Amino acid sequence: MDLDDNARNLVQALTNGDAEKISTSRFSSLLASKDRDYLLSSTAQDDQQVKISDLEGKVIGLYFSANWYPPCRNFNKVLIGVYEQLKSNGSNFEIVFVSSDEDLSAFNSYRESMPWLSIPFSDLETKKALNRKFEVEGIPYLIILQPDGSTLHDGVELIYRYGIEAFPFTEEKLEELRREERMKHESQTLTNLLTNPGRDYLLDQTMTRKVCYLSSPACRSFCPFTLTFARYPHPTVGFPFTSEVPVDSLIGKTIGLYFSAQWCFPCAKFTPKLISIYQKIKQSLEGKGGGVEDFEIVFVSNDRDQSSFDSYYGTMPWLALPFGDPIIRTLAKYFDVQGIPCLIIIGPDGKTVTKQGRNLINLYQENAYPFTDAKLESLEKEMEEEAKRLPRSNYHAGHRHELTLVSEGNGGGPFICCDCDEQGSGWAYQCLGCGYEVHPRCMRAVDPATAASVTTH
């Protein structure tokens, strides 16, 4: 938290008994213009006006957002839920929308969903001034302004992480939440993560999955899957029922909690890769004799309805939490999941190993197992040795310029591979002219003449 000049003036004035005058002055200097001393209410159709002076003594959230940006729309739904709960509880909280929309129509459309106040779309200067003052570099962005003049910049993270429990967003409250969070993580077990009072099991459809072929006696006459007489073999399908696997049966295994959804395009790309890696890890462990260690994945669905869940889960060879189970939201909040797909790794002792399972799968494939610091250190050393044998530069089939081998120590760093669209770190082949980067494993070397004919980057 920090204090700006206006805030310091406010604190000084409070000690002099001028609280009302300075508090009003502070918000006016931020939110008003020479021709306007009001904000628009949530009633977009009527453009009802609310005096800025009415914000006196409240905790204020300055909400920088835009209708055109999907992460803003996603966060907006979460923020609305928190705001309405706080208002129903009588909390002294208000939000002011600072729009980054492209036109008035988009602004009005977005604002219709918002139950809070807004700076008029036409007041471009005030919006620019607020963006400069708070150094807003990305959206959604939520600044919390306290009555005592203190300012908090990570409101979006706090709302995602703690919800209404974060209010009133004071340092004392946040430290209390962090302390409780540390205690929860220290006492974390697989059982308290994945069960609730009414459920102590996970779903497993692999036990009931079948393959119908013409040679199957059941399908020579009548097939219960298609409700027709079978004449040709058809692919693997599942019964509409699943078996139940006790959560306690997973104790002692390495577990991946896979947050995903059918509607999510990055999930659709990552899930087939994860299935392949999962099967390779399972085969490798079986080859070691089994019984000593094991790996399992639990699907934590973000699907929008039961049919989408059924369809998506039908492609997966692992376990799942029931669709709509309240534990799903608790887990997303507990692990601070802000985007999907996300793979959280839980160790055999029930403690969190890493929240970066997806990135580690992309970097090391099945070799990432069991995802521990010791394993990753070993893999990084192997990568360093392998990099010594790689050419210092090369041409790639998907890019016309020469690519140079870089690492985090000499111009590289975290990146998104332009070939497979997945995150990378450590070593990469990079175009020093335009920033194009690929994983070394994605490099498809060609001669310079072939690369020069590439028309797209």
VEXLUMPA-452907 format. One line per 3 residues: number of its first residue (from 1); their letters; for each residue x, y, z of C-alpha. Coordinates in nm, 4 decimals. Layout:
BEGIN
NUM = a = X Y Z ~ ...
// end
This chain:
BEGIN
1 = mdl = 0.0000 0.0000 0.0000 ~ 0.1151 0.3558 -0.0606 ~ 0.0105 0.7129 0.0085
4 = ddn = -0.0015 0.9717 -0.2668 ~ 0.0077 1.3461 -0.2095 ~ -0.3687 1.3752 -0.1828
7 = arn = -0.3750 1.0927 0.0667 ~ -0.1110 1.2547 0.2870 ~ -0.3120 1.5750 0.2824
10 = lvq = -0.6166 1.3740 0.3809 ~ -0.4452 1.2124 0.6798 ~ -0.3169 1.5504 0.7975
13 = alt = -0.6619 1.7009 0.7607 ~ -0.8205 1.4180 0.9550 ~ -0.6016 1.5019 1.2522
16 = ngd = -0.7139 1.8651 1.2221 ~ -1.0825 1.7738 1.2208 ~ -1.1423 1.8584 0.8522
19 = aek = -1.2314 1.5045 0.7477 ~ -1.5466 1.5859 0.5530 ~ -1.3907 1.8635 0.3473
22 = ist = -1.0746 1.6770 0.2508 ~ -1.2387 1.3389 0.1877 ~ -1.4790 1.4984 -0.0563
25 = srf = -1.1948 1.6971 -0.2114 ~ -0.9850 1.3859 -0.2631 ~ -1.2501 1.1961 -0.4581
28 = ssl = -1.3508 1.5079 -0.6484 ~ -0.9927 1.5627 -0.7637 ~ -0.9817 1.2044 -0.8901
31 = las = -1.3275 1.1523 -1.0353 ~ -1.4724 1.4943 -1.1217 ~ -1.4059 1.7399 -1.4024
34 = kdr = -1.4607 2.1139 -1.4189 ~ -1.8042 2.0547 -1.5724 ~ -1.9060 1.7449 -1.3746
37 = dyl = -1.9363 1.6654 -1.0038 ~ -2.1350 1.3431 -1.0440 ~ -2.1112 0.9814 -1.1578
40 = lss = -2.3629 0.7729 -1.3523 ~ -2.5672 0.5269 -1.1511 ~ -2.6195 0.1643 -1.2498
43 = taq = -2.9474 0.2585 -1.4209 ~ -2.7988 0.2995 -1.7663 ~ -3.1294 0.3802 -1.9365
46 = ddq = -3.1984 0.6859 -1.7226 ~ -2.8408 0.8135 -1.6763 ~ -2.9296 0.8897 -1.3153
49 = qvk = -2.6611 1.0991 -1.1490 ~ -2.4940 1.0349 -0.8126 ~ -2.2920 1.3099 -0.6458
52 = isd = -1.9242 1.2281 -0.6003 ~ -1.9532 1.3735 -0.2503 ~ -2.1789 1.0769 -0.1643
55 = leg = -1.8694 0.8532 -0.1744 ~ -1.7313 1.0185 0.1364 ~ -1.6075 0.7693 0.3952
58 = kvi = -1.6524 0.4651 0.1719 ~ -1.4045 0.2061 0.0476 ~ -1.3898 0.2687 -0.3281
61 = gly = -1.2897 0.0315 -0.6074 ~ -1.1791 0.1972 -0.9320 ~ -1.2564 -0.0658 -1.1930
64 = fsa = -1.0695 -0.0360 -1.5248 ~ -1.2357 -0.2670 -1.7763 ~ -1.3768 -0.3046 -2.1282
67 = nwy = -1.6555 -0.5008 -2.2929 ~ -1.4401 -0.6184 -2.5859 ~ -1.1875 -0.8081 -2.3691
70 = ppc = -1.2927 -1.1614 -2.2567 ~ -1.0868 -1.1615 -1.9306 ~ -1.2742 -0.8440 -1.8314
73 = rnf = -1.6102 -1.0022 -1.8989 ~ -1.5086 -1.3097 -1.7001 ~ -1.3900 -1.1044 -1.4033
76 = nkv = -1.6955 -0.8798 -1.4264 ~ -1.9225 -1.1745 -1.3399 ~ -1.7131 -1.2539 -1.0325
79 = lig = -1.6987 -0.8902 -0.9237 ~ -2.0761 -0.8481 -0.9574 ~ -2.1317 -1.1420 -0.7234
82 = vye = -1.8914 -1.0024 -0.4629 ~ -2.0321 -0.6491 -0.4910 ~ -2.3936 -0.7587 -0.4507
85 = qlk = -2.3087 -0.9713 -0.1474 ~ -2.1224 -0.6836 0.0146 ~ -2.4047 -0.4374 -0.0548
88 = sng = -2.6644 -0.6805 0.0839 ~ -2.4530 -0.7064 0.3997 ~ -2.4573 -0.3279 0.4364
91 = snf = -2.0831 -0.2962 0.3694 ~ -1.9522 0.0546 0.3079 ~ -1.8220 -0.0276 -0.0404
94 = eiv = -1.8679 0.1245 -0.3847 ~ -1.7206 0.0627 -0.7305 ~ -1.6608 0.3188 -1.0049
97 = fvs = -1.6264 0.1859 -1.3607 ~ -1.3527 0.3475 -1.5716 ~ -1.4269 0.2366 -1.9263
100 = sde = -1.1800 0.1362 -2.1968 ~ -1.4601 0.0580 -2.4405 ~ -1.4269 0.1638 -2.8023
103 = dls = -1.7596 0.3439 -2.8424 ~ -2.0663 0.4613 -2.6514 ~ -2.2771 0.1662 -2.7620
106 = afn = -2.0249 -0.0840 -2.6218 ~ -1.9992 0.1214 -2.3016 ~ -2.3774 0.1247 -2.2507
109 = syr = -2.4082 -0.2447 -2.3310 ~ -2.1381 -0.3375 -2.0804 ~ -2.2681 -0.0976 -1.8174
112 = esm = -2.6144 -0.2550 -1.8281 ~ -2.4715 -0.5556 -1.6459 ~ -2.3059 -0.3457 -1.3760
115 = pwl = -2.4790 -0.2595 -1.0459 ~ -2.2285 0.0153 -0.9598 ~ -2.1318 0.3685 -1.0662
118 = sip = -1.9519 0.4840 -1.3814 ~ -1.7544 0.7782 -1.5121 ~ -1.9394 0.9082 -1.8215
121 = fsd = -1.7996 0.7645 -2.1432 ~ -1.7584 1.1151 -2.2880 ~ -1.5166 1.2248 -2.0114
124 = let = -1.2033 1.1084 -2.1872 ~ -0.9685 1.3384 -1.9935 ~ -1.0653 1.2034 -1.6509
127 = kka = -1.0268 0.8449 -1.7726 ~ -0.6848 0.9207 -1.9193 ~ -0.5767 1.0952 -1.6004
130 = lnr = -0.6793 0.7966 -1.3857 ~ -0.4938 0.5544 -1.6124 ~ -0.1801 0.7684 -1.5869
133 = kfe = -0.2050 0.8275 -1.2127 ~ -0.2422 0.4588 -1.1274 ~ -0.0118 0.3385 -1.4080
136 = veg = -0.2720 0.1030 -1.5497 ~ -0.0952 -0.1194 -1.8042 ~ -0.3551 -0.3932 -1.8439
139 = ipy = -0.7189 -0.4738 -1.7794 ~ -0.9132 -0.5818 -1.5829 ~ -0.7581 -0.3691 -1.3084
142 = lii = -0.9111 -0.2856 -0.9705 ~ -0.7664 -0.0118 -0.7489 ~ -0.8908 0.0008 -0.3890
145 = lqp = -0.9030 0.3468 -0.2282 ~ -0.9387 0.3531 0.1508 ~ -1.0975 0.6376 0.3513
148 = dgs = -0.7606 0.6870 0.5259 ~ -0.5948 0.7598 0.1926 ~ -0.4142 0.4284 0.1428
151 = tlh = -0.4237 0.2625 -0.1989 ~ -0.4188 -0.1048 -0.2988 ~ -0.3396 -0.2044 -0.6575
154 = dgv = -0.4040 -0.5805 -0.6688 ~ -0.7810 -0.5793 -0.6269 ~ -0.8433 -0.8253 -0.9124
157 = eli = -0.6182 -1.0887 -0.7556 ~ -0.7740 -1.0358 -0.4127 ~ -1.1292 -1.0700 -0.5452
160 = yry = -1.0397 -1.3904 -0.7294 ~ -0.8522 -1.5266 -0.4303 ~ -1.0669 -1.4283 -0.1315
163 = gie = -1.3992 -1.2968 -0.2653 ~ -1.6058 -1.1053 -0.0083 ~ -1.3699 -1.2184 0.2668
166 = afp = -1.1135 -0.9642 0.1405 ~ -1.3317 -0.6699 0.2490 ~ -1.2471 -0.4099 0.3764
169 = fte = -0.9133 -0.4718 0.1951 ~ -0.7021 -0.3387 0.4826 ~ -0.3504 -0.4669 0.5467
172 = ekl = -0.4695 -0.6169 0.8761 ~ -0.7511 -0.8074 0.7050 ~ -0.5279 -0.9335 0.4252
175 = eel = -0.2622 -1.0508 0.6697 ~ -0.5310 -1.2389 0.8618 ~ -0.6409 -1.4098 0.5387
178 = rre = -0.2816 -1.4959 0.4453 ~ -0.2280 -1.6451 0.7896 ~ -0.5420 -1.8588 0.7574
181 = erm = -0.4324 -1.9613 0.4091 ~ -0.0901 -2.0712 0.5337 ~ -0.2546 -2.2778 0.8068
184 = khe = -0.4852 -2.4452 0.5522 ~ -0.1954 -2.5337 0.3240 ~ 0.0091 -2.6678 0.6145
187 = sqt = -0.2773 -2.8965 0.7192 ~ -0.3762 -2.9845 0.3605 ~ -0.4624 -3.3473 0.2834
190 = ltn = -0.6099 -3.5095 -0.0240 ~ -0.9203 -3.5984 0.1748 ~ -0.9984 -3.2447 0.2902
193 = llt = -0.9277 -3.1135 -0.0621 ~ -1.1570 -3.3464 -0.2556 ~ -1.4383 -3.4505 -0.0214
196 = npg = -1.7344 -3.2773 0.1371 ~ -1.9808 -3.3918 0.4061 ~ -2.2076 -3.5499 0.1459
199 = rdy = -1.9451 -3.7084 -0.0834 ~ -1.6282 -3.9074 -0.0228 ~ -1.5791 -4.0416 -0.3765
202 = lld = -1.4792 -3.9409 -0.7310 ~ -1.6321 -4.0466 -1.0622 ~ -1.4622 -4.3087 -1.2777
205 = qtm = -1.6115 -4.3918 -1.6160 ~ -1.3175 -4.6027 -1.7347 ~ -1.4627 -4.8992 -1.5447
208 = trk = -1.7776 -4.8921 -1.7561 ~ -1.6334 -4.7958 -2.0941 ~ -1.6952 -5.0491 -2.3704
211 = vcy = -1.6153 -5.1043 -2.7366 ~ -1.8900 -5.2360 -2.9643 ~ -1.7762 -5.4495 -3.2540
214 = lss = -1.9670 -5.6672 -3.4954 ~ -1.7940 -5.9679 -3.3406 ~ -1.9432 -5.8857 -3.0017
217 = pac = -2.2353 -6.1233 -2.9286 ~ -2.4415 -5.8360 -2.7882 ~ -2.4041 -5.6414 -3.1103
220 = rsf = -2.4870 -5.9190 -3.3518 ~ -2.8507 -5.8646 -3.2726 ~ -2.9245 -5.5395 -3.0944
223 = cpf = -2.6812 -5.2703 -2.9729 ~ -2.7830 -5.0922 -2.6471 ~ -2.5604 -4.7965 -2.7332
226 = tlt = -2.7169 -4.6990 -3.0652 ~ -3.0568 -4.8678 -3.0102 ~ -3.0189 -5.0225 -3.3571
229 = far = -2.9100 -5.3514 -3.5016 ~ -2.5348 -5.3254 -3.5474 ~ -2.3866 -5.3946 -3.8916
232 = yph = -2.0528 -5.2138 -3.8546 ~ -1.8116 -5.1628 -3.5658 ~ -1.8345 -4.8219 -3.3988
235 = ptv = -1.5885 -4.6417 -3.1715 ~ -1.5493 -4.6490 -2.7958 ~ -1.8541 -4.5125 -2.6182
238 = gfp = -1.9584 -4.5019 -2.2557 ~ -2.2571 -4.5980 -2.0526 ~ -2.4389 -4.2974 -1.9036
241 = fts = -2.3339 -4.4303 -1.5622 ~ -2.0016 -4.4060 -1.3814 ~ -1.8530 -4.5962 -1.0924
244 = evp = -1.7458 -4.4321 -0.7679 ~ -1.3872 -4.4409 -0.6468 ~ -1.3188 -4.3544 -0.2796
247 = vds = -1.0972 -4.0481 -0.2428 ~ -0.9033 -4.2304 0.0296 ~ -0.7896 -4.4855 -0.2315
250 = lig = -0.5769 -4.2105 -0.3896 ~ -0.3793 -4.1370 -0.0730 ~ -0.0092 -4.1927 -0.1365
253 = kti = -0.0343 -4.1198 -0.5099 ~ 0.0792 -3.8157 -0.7075 ~ -0.2400 -3.6390 -0.8182
256 = gly = -0.3032 -3.3831 -1.0903 ~ -0.6075 -3.1587 -1.0460 ~ -0.7053 -3.0649 -1.4013
259 = fsa = -0.9180 -2.7488 -1.4266 ~ -1.0646 -2.7450 -1.7765 ~ -1.3833 -2.7035 -1.9837
262 = qwc = -1.5139 -2.8121 -2.3217 ~ -1.5897 -2.4537 -2.4329 ~ -1.2271 -2.3432 -2.3750
265 = fpc = -1.0172 -2.3489 -2.6946 ~ -0.6768 -2.3748 -2.5178 ~ -0.8230 -2.6651 -2.3179
268 = akf = -0.9287 -2.8405 -2.6381 ~ -0.5681 -2.8181 -2.7568 ~ -0.4057 -2.9207 -2.4304
271 = tpk = -0.6343 -3.2086 -2.3260 ~ -0.5255 -3.4533 -2.6016 ~ -0.1625 -3.3813 -2.5152
274 = lis = -0.2306 -3.4397 -2.1453 ~ -0.4093 -3.7679 -2.2222 ~ -0.1051 -3.8889 -2.4157
277 = iyq = 0.1359 -3.7844 -2.1395 ~ -0.0863 -3.9391 -1.8711 ~ -0.0926 -4.2713 -2.0510
280 = kik = 0.2859 -4.2690 -2.0989 ~ 0.3416 -4.1954 -1.7285 ~ 0.1035 -4.4758 -1.6300
283 = qsl = 0.2761 -4.7199 -1.8668 ~ 0.6170 -4.6213 -1.7323 ~ 0.5061 -4.6785 -1.3725
286 = egk = 0.3506 -5.0131 -1.4616 ~ 0.6816 -5.1096 -1.6224 ~ 0.8524 -5.0490 -1.2906
289 = ggg = 0.6329 -5.3100 -1.1285 ~ 0.3636 -5.0851 -0.9830 ~ 0.2611 -5.0715 -0.6205
292 = ved = 0.5444 -4.8384 -0.5193 ~ 0.4087 -4.5190 -0.6731 ~ 0.1229 -4.4157 -0.8944
295 = fei = -0.0165 -4.1150 -1.0790 ~ -0.3764 -4.0095 -1.1251 ~ -0.5584 -3.7062 -1.2639
298 = vfv = -0.8874 -3.5625 -1.1381 ~ -1.0943 -3.3520 -1.3792 ~ -1.2267 -3.0346 -1.2130
301 = snd = -1.4909 -2.9167 -1.4576 ~ -1.5626 -2.5584 -1.5548 ~ -1.8249 -2.6702 -1.8054
304 = rdq = -2.1479 -2.4756 -1.8319 ~ -2.3948 -2.7641 -1.8213 ~ -2.4202 -3.1362 -1.7483
307 = ssf = -2.4317 -3.2414 -2.1151 ~ -2.1090 -3.0518 -2.1921 ~ -1.9452 -3.2141 -1.8907
310 = dsy = -2.0625 -3.5602 -1.9982 ~ -1.9397 -3.5094 -2.3536 ~ -1.6005 -3.3688 -2.2521
313 = ygt = -1.5357 -3.6115 -1.9682 ~ -1.6238 -3.8910 -2.2108 ~ -1.2908 -3.8258 -2.3869
316 = mpw = -1.0828 -3.8540 -2.0675 ~ -0.9221 -4.1676 -1.9159 ~ -0.9087 -4.0411 -1.5560
319 = lal = -1.1282 -3.9527 -1.2573 ~ -1.3552 -3.6512 -1.2073 ~ -1.5394 -3.4502 -0.9482
322 = pfg = -1.9171 -3.4574 -1.0111 ~ -2.0396 -3.1703 -1.2288 ~ -2.1460 -2.8690 -1.0225
325 = dpi = -1.9970 -3.0000 -0.6974 ~ -1.9428 -2.7057 -0.4564 ~ -1.5845 -2.8232 -0.3986
328 = irt = -1.5010 -2.7104 -0.7548 ~ -1.5426 -2.3430 -0.6719 ~ -1.3617 -2.3908 -0.3407
331 = lak = -1.0633 -2.5507 -0.5152 ~ -1.0433 -2.2757 -0.7791 ~ -1.0370 -2.0157 -0.5038
334 = yfd = -0.7991 -2.2125 -0.2813 ~ -0.5418 -2.2576 -0.5602 ~ -0.6066 -1.9103 -0.7047
337 = vqg = -0.6937 -2.0512 -1.0477 ~ -0.7386 -1.7497 -1.2752 ~ -0.7330 -1.9236 -1.6119
340 = ipc = -0.7791 -2.2647 -1.7709 ~ -0.6441 -2.5115 -1.8579 ~ -0.4642 -2.5397 -1.5247
343 = lii = -0.2932 -2.8457 -1.3762 ~ -0.2205 -2.8467 -1.0017 ~ 0.0088 -3.1258 -0.8802
346 = igp = -0.0472 -3.2790 -0.5345 ~ 0.2263 -3.5007 -0.3906 ~ 0.1877 -3.8423 -0.2213
349 = dgk = 0.1830 -3.6626 0.1158 ~ -0.1243 -3.4592 0.0131 ~ 0.0700 -3.1313 -0.0098
352 = tvt = 0.0911 -2.9073 -0.3183 ~ 0.3971 -2.9786 -0.5317 ~ 0.3397 -2.7137 -0.8015
355 = kqg = 0.0681 -2.5044 -0.9640 ~ 0.2620 -2.5069 -1.2928 ~ 0.1785 -2.8589 -1.4060
358 = rnl = 0.0599 -2.7453 -1.7499 ~ 0.3831 -2.5582 -1.8220 ~ 0.5946 -2.8495 -1.6993
361 = inl = 0.4035 -3.0923 -1.9234 ~ 0.4662 -2.8610 -2.2191 ~ 0.8358 -2.8306 -2.1363
364 = yqe = 0.9255 -3.1852 -2.0398 ~ 0.6302 -3.4069 -2.1419 ~ 0.6169 -3.7332 -1.9417
367 = nay = 0.9675 -3.6698 -1.8092 ~ 0.8212 -3.4009 -1.5788 ~ 0.6792 -3.6695 -1.3459
370 = pft = 0.6754 -3.6546 -1.0412 ~ 0.7057 -3.2744 -1.0842 ~ 0.9217 -3.2264 -0.7731
373 = dak = 1.1917 -2.9608 -0.7365 ~ 1.4591 -3.2328 -0.7428 ~ 1.3218 -3.3760 -1.0683
376 = les = 1.2980 -3.0335 -1.2304 ~ 1.6530 -2.9462 -1.1250 ~ 1.7718 -3.2680 -1.2893
379 = lek = 1.5769 -3.1892 -1.6085 ~ 1.7178 -2.8371 -1.6231 ~ 2.0699 -2.9747 -1.6016
382 = eme = 1.9915 -3.2190 -1.8802 ~ 1.8531 -2.9335 -2.0886 ~ 2.1711 -2.7325 -2.0315
385 = eea = 2.3820 -3.0251 -2.1516 ~ 2.1564 -3.0801 -2.4510 ~ 2.1737 -2.7098 -2.5418
388 = krl = 2.5535 -2.7376 -2.5707 ~ 2.5003 -2.9782 -2.8613 ~ 2.2450 -2.7597 -3.0405
391 = prs = 2.3476 -2.5292 -3.3288 ~ 2.3858 -2.1679 -3.2176 ~ 2.1556 -2.0540 -3.4988
394 = nyh = 1.9328 -2.2098 -3.7619 ~ 1.6440 -2.1495 -3.9994 ~ 1.2963 -2.2764 -3.9129
397 = agh = 1.0320 -2.4022 -4.1567 ~ 0.7729 -2.1641 -4.0129 ~ 0.9765 -1.8407 -4.0238
400 = rhe = 1.1767 -1.6590 -4.2865 ~ 1.4481 -1.5080 -4.0621 ~ 1.7421 -1.6788 -3.8964
403 = ltl = 1.6762 -1.7874 -3.5377 ~ 1.9370 -1.7670 -3.2612 ~ 1.9595 -2.0009 -2.9626
406 = vse = 1.9022 -1.8004 -2.6419 ~ 1.8509 -1.8750 -2.2738 ~ 1.7255 -1.6778 -1.9752
409 = gng = 2.0811 -1.5628 -1.9152 ~ 2.1418 -1.4192 -2.2628 ~ 1.8256 -1.2543 -2.3890
412 = ggp = 1.5690 -1.5300 -2.3411 ~ 1.3016 -1.5849 -2.0767 ~ 0.9425 -1.7070 -2.0478
415 = fic = 0.7753 -1.7116 -2.3909 ~ 0.4898 -1.8548 -2.5936 ~ 0.6159 -2.0891 -2.8629
418 = cdc = 0.5072 -1.9608 -3.2048 ~ 0.4955 -2.3161 -3.3380 ~ 0.2921 -2.5052 -3.0746
421 = deq = 0.1343 -2.2026 -2.8948 ~ 0.2393 -2.3336 -2.5538 ~ 0.4485 -2.1630 -2.2874
424 = gsg = 0.8216 -2.2162 -2.2681 ~ 1.1155 -2.1044 -2.0570 ~ 1.4873 -2.1650 -2.0491
427 = way = 1.6276 -2.2281 -2.3968 ~ 1.4581 -2.1108 -2.7153 ~ 1.5298 -2.0289 -3.0764
430 = qcl = 1.4524 -1.6594 -3.1152 ~ 1.4390 -1.4160 -3.4052 ~ 1.6393 -1.1205 -3.2770
433 = gcg = 1.4659 -0.8939 -3.5276 ~ 1.0982 -0.9603 -3.4587 ~ 1.0823 -1.1713 -3.1431
436 = yev = 0.9544 -1.4944 -3.3022 ~ 1.0388 -1.7839 -3.0652 ~ 1.0073 -2.1622 -3.0695
439 = hpr = 1.0972 -2.4447 -2.8339 ~ 1.4168 -2.6224 -2.9429 ~ 1.2071 -2.9400 -2.9808
442 = cmr = 0.9697 -2.7542 -3.2171 ~ 1.2550 -2.6411 -3.4414 ~ 1.2168 -2.7770 -3.7954
445 = avd = 1.5442 -2.6887 -3.9593 ~ 1.5481 -2.5882 -4.3263 ~ 1.8012 -2.4225 -4.5541
448 = pat = 1.8023 -2.0401 -4.5838 ~ 1.6481 -2.0433 -4.9327 ~ 1.3478 -2.2449 -4.8135
451 = aas = 1.3029 -2.0202 -4.5117 ~ 1.3180 -1.7088 -4.7313 ~ 1.0118 -1.8320 -4.9197
454 = vtt = 0.7985 -1.8339 -4.6035 ~ 0.5412 -1.5550 -4.6345 ~ 0.3968 -1.5637 -4.2828
457 = h = 0.5578 -1.5393 -3.9405
// end
